[in-house]
Amino acid sequence: MSWAKIDDQFHCHPKVEALEIDTTLAAVGLYFLALSWSAATLTEGKIPRHKVVRFSGSATGYALAEELVRVGLWEATEDGYQIHDYLEYNPPREYALKHKDELSQMRSRAGQKGAEARWHSKDGKPIANTMANDWQNDAPVPVPVPVPITRSSKRQNLASAIADTRAFDSFWETYPVKTGKGAARTAWNKALKKADAATILAGLASHLPAWAEQEQRFIPAPKKWLEEERWDDTPTNGNGVDPARERRERLASARDMLEFRGEDAARRYLRGHDDLITELFGGTHV
């Protein structure tokens, strides 16, 4: 028998509290069934799509799975789902197979010694102490990572989780290419370990003017953009040119043309760039 490890503060973890209230019980039930199945079958947290229907009892299980992905308890994969940070707190398949017999023997010895520790003191009187041997401490390690149970910290962590979820929704609505939302959400959660949501969204905003002039096929998929940390990149117009620099140079050329060749030539040069015409001629378009 193998362990599926769960924190006793799971019920108040920010990710759990971020679940939609009307689906919380069903989503958590799906999470636990999938976790125990993965531990028993040694899939290292991988959950095939067809198991979602089996565990939930209907096709609505996919909606529950997406809810678990939304709050960060699961991650979307090409053939199903991955329990977030499963291998951070559970042994890999190879280790579990290698140490299965050894662990069984250790538990047998632990049970015997633990019984003696619980029920008999040195003077032979029964006691009710818990087992204290180091090797017996293979009880569940917290998953997700435990958080302080003070009310203020719970409120702060919940607010942070909700804010991150809403920030991704904002990112998705703003990003011009709508492909691979589940994969993008997974990449988003990983990106938050490298930069805060405000920095990522600011980086996205800086790229939008250049992308507005490009065909969508030249714009990277949101998952790729996040994985490659492109929020730190200098925006380009697809030709490797900084749009801000290009704008400054175009405006400077137009001023030279206005001075040496006249207004008509400058306006022709700026045709299609109404913002530059407005800046140069004060809003008089002809």
C-alpha positions in Angstrom: 0.0 0.0 0.0 1.3 3.5 -0.9 0.5 6.9 0.6 -1.2 9.8 -1.1 0.0 12.7 0.9 -2.4 15.5 1.9 -2.0 18.5 4.2 -4.4 18.7 7.1 -4.9 22.4 6.2 -6.0 21.5 2.7 -9.5 22.6 3.5 -8.5 26.2 4.0 -5.7 26.4 1.4 -6.1 29.5 -0.9 -6.4 27.4 -4.0 -9.2 25.4 -2.5 -11.0 28.5 -1.3 -10.6 30.0 -4.8 -12.8 27.2 -6.3 -16.3 28.3 -7.4 -18.5 27.8 -4.3 -21.1 25.7 -6.1 -18.6 23.2 -7.5 -16.2 23.0 -4.5 -17.3 19.7 -3.1 -17.4 18.0 -6.5 -14.1 19.4 -7.6 -12.3 18.4 -4.3 -13.9 14.9 -4.6 -12.5 14.6 -8.1 -9.1 15.8 -6.8 -8.9 13.2 -4.0 -10.1 10.3 -6.2 -7.5 11.2 -8.9 -4.8 11.6 -6.2 -5.4 8.3 -4.6 -5.6 6.5 -8.0 -2.3 8.1 -9.1 -0.6 7.0 -5.9 -1.9 3.5 -6.2 -1.0 3.1 -9.9 2.3 5.0 -9.7 1.5 7.5 -12.5 3.4 10.3 -10.8 0.4 12.6 -10.7 -0.7 12.1 -14.4 -4.4 11.7 -14.8 -5.7 10.5 -18.2 -8.7 12.4 -19.6 -11.0 9.3 -19.6 -10.4 8.9 -15.8 -12.0 12.3 -15.2 -15.3 11.0 -16.5 -14.9 7.8 -14.6 -14.2 9.5 -11.3 -16.9 12.2 -11.7 -19.6 10.0 -13.1 -20.4 12.1 -16.1 -18.9 14.4 -18.8 -19.4 17.3 -16.5 -16.2 16.1 -14.9 -14.2 18.0 -17.6 -15.7 21.2 -16.3 -14.6 20.3 -12.8 -11.1 19.4 -14.1 -10.9 22.9 -15.8 -11.9 24.4 -12.4 -9.0 22.6 -10.8 -6.7 23.8 -13.5 -8.0 27.4 -13.1 -7.0 27.6 -9.4 -3.7 25.8 -9.9 -4.4 22.4 -8.2 -4.0 20.7 -11.6 -2.2 21.5 -14.8 -3.5 20.7 -18.3 -1.4 18.3 -20.5 -1.7 17.0 -24.0 -3.4 13.8 -23.0 -5.1 14.8 -19.7 -4.0 16.5 -16.5 -1.1 16.6 -14.0 -1.5 17.1 -10.3 0.4 20.2 -9.4 3.7 19.6 -7.7 2.9 15.9 -7.2 6.5 14.8 -7.2 7.5 17.5 -4.8 5.7 15.6 -2.0 5.4 12.0 -3.4 8.0 9.5 -4.5 8.6 8.9 -8.2 7.5 5.6 -9.7 11.0 4.1 -9.9 11.7 4.8 -6.3 8.3 3.4 -5.2 8.9 0.1 -7.1 12.4 -0.2 -5.8 11.6 0.3 -2.2 8.2 -1.4 -2.0 9.3 -4.5 -0.2 11.7 -2.6 2.1 8.9 -0.2 3.0 6.6 -3.1 3.8 9.1 -4.6 6.2 9.8 -1.3 7.8 6.1 -0.7 8.4 5.7 -4.1 10.0 8.6 -3.4 12.4 7.2 0.1 13.1 3.8 -1.3 13.9 5.2 -3.7 16.4 7.5 -1.2 18.1 4.8 1.5 18.0 2.3 -0.8 19.7 4.8 -1.3 22.5 5.5 2.4 22.8 1.8 3.2 23.0 0.7 0.7 25.5 3.5 -0.1 27.8 5.7 2.2 29.8 8.8 0.9 31.7 6.7 0.0 34.8 4.3 -2.0 32.6 1.4 0.5 32.8 -0.6 1.3 29.6 0.1 4.6 28.0 -1.3 6.4 25.0 1.7 8.1 23.4 2.0 8.3 19.7 4.7 6.4 17.8 7.9 8.5 17.9 10.4 6.6 15.8 12.0 8.5 12.9 11.4 5.7 10.4 7.7 5.6 11.3 7.3 9.2 10.2 6.2 8.4 6.6 2.8 9.9 7.3 1.5 12.3 4.7 3.7 15.2 3.8 1.6 18.4 3.2 0.1 18.8 -0.3 -0.5 21.6 -1.2 2.2 23.4 0.8 0.7 24.3 4.2 0.0 27.9 5.0 -0.3 29.6 8.4 -3.7 29.3 9.8 -4.1 32.7 11.2 -7.1 34.6 9.8 -5.1 37.5 8.5 -2.6 35.2 6.5 -5.5 33.1 5.2 -7.3 36.2 3.9 -4.0 37.5 2.4 -3.3 34.2 0.6 -6.8 33.8 -0.6 -6.8 37.3 -1.9 -3.5 36.6 -3.7 -4.8 33.4 -5.3 -8.0 35.1 -6.5 -5.9 38.1 -7.8 -3.6 35.8 -9.7 -6.6 34.0 -11.2 -8.2 37.3 -12.3 -4.9 38.5 -13.6 -4.7 35.4 -15.9 -8.2 36.1 -17.1 -7.1 39.6 -18.0 -4.0 38.3 -19.7 -6.1 35.9 -21.8 -8.7 38.5 -22.8 -5.9 40.9 -23.8 -3.6 38.4 -25.7 -4.4 38.6 -29.4 -3.9 34.9 -30.1 -6.5 32.6 -28.4 -4.9 29.1 -28.6 -4.2 26.6 -25.9 -5.9 28.2 -22.9 -5.1 25.3 -20.5 -1.5 25.2 -21.5 -1.3 29.0 -21.2 -2.8 28.9 -17.7 -0.1 26.3 -16.7 2.6 28.5 -18.2 1.1 31.5 -16.4 1.3 29.8 -13.0 4.9 28.9 -13.6 5.7 32.5 -14.8 4.4 33.9 -11.5 7.4 32.2 -9.8 9.7 34.5 -11.9 7.7 37.7 -12.1 4.6 39.2 -10.5 1.3 39.5 -12.5 1.6 43.3 -12.9 5.1 43.0 -14.5 3.8 40.3 -17.0 0.7 42.3 -17.9 2.8 45.5 -18.3 5.1 43.6 -20.7 2.2 42.3 -22.6 0.8 45.8 -23.0 4.1 47.0 -24.4 3.9 44.5 -27.2 0.3 45.2 -28.3 1.0 48.3 -30.5 3.6 46.3 -32.5 1.3 43.2 -32.8 -1.5 45.4 -34.0 0.5 45.9 -37.3 1.3 42.2 -37.7 -0.5 39.1 -39.0 -1.5 36.8 -36.2 0.6 34.0 -37.6 3.7 36.0 -36.6 2.6 36.4 -33.0 3.8 33.6 -30.6 1.2 31.4 -28.8 0.5 32.7 -25.3 2.1 29.5 -23.8 5.3 30.1 -25.7 5.4 33.8 -24.9 5.1 33.1 -21.2 7.5 30.2 -21.1 10.2 32.3 -22.8 9.7 35.2 -20.4 9.0 37.6 -23.3 7.5 40.2 -21.1 11.1 41.4 -20.6 11.7 41.6 -24.4 11.9 44.9 -26.3 8.8 44.9 -28.5 9.4 44.7 -32.3 7.2 45.0 -35.3 8.0 41.6 -36.7 11.0 42.8 -38.7 13.2 43.1 -35.6 12.6 46.9 -35.4 11.7 48.7 -32.2 8.3 50.3 -33.0 9.0 53.3 -30.7 12.3 54.0 -32.5 10.7 53.5 -35.9 8.0 56.1 -35.0 10.6 58.6 -33.8 12.6 58.2 -37.0 9.6 58.4 -39.3 8.4 61.6 -37.5 11.9 63.1 -37.9 12.0 62.3 -41.6 8.6 63.9 -42.0 9.8 67.1 -40.3 12.8 67.2 -42.7 10.5 66.6 -45.7 8.1 69.4 -44.5 11.0 71.8 -44.2 12.6 71.0 -47.6 9.8 69.7 -49.8 6.7 71.2 -48.3 3.5 70.1 -46.5 2.0 68.0 -49.3 5.1 65.8 -49.6 5.2 65.3 -45.8 1.5 64.4 -45.7 2.0 61.8 -48.5 5.0 60.4 -46.6 2.8 60.0 -43.4 -0.2 58.6 -45.2 -1.7 55.8 -43.0 -0.1 57.2 -39.9 -2.8 59.5 -38.6 -1.3 59.8 -35.1 1.9 61.2 -36.6 0.0 63.6 -38.9 -1.9 64.9 -35.9 1.4 65.4 -34.0 3.0 67.2 -36.9 0.1 69.3 -38.2 -2.0 69.7 -35.1 -4.9 67.5 -36.1 -5.7 69.0 -39.6 -6.1 66.0 -41.9 -6.6 66.5 -45.6 
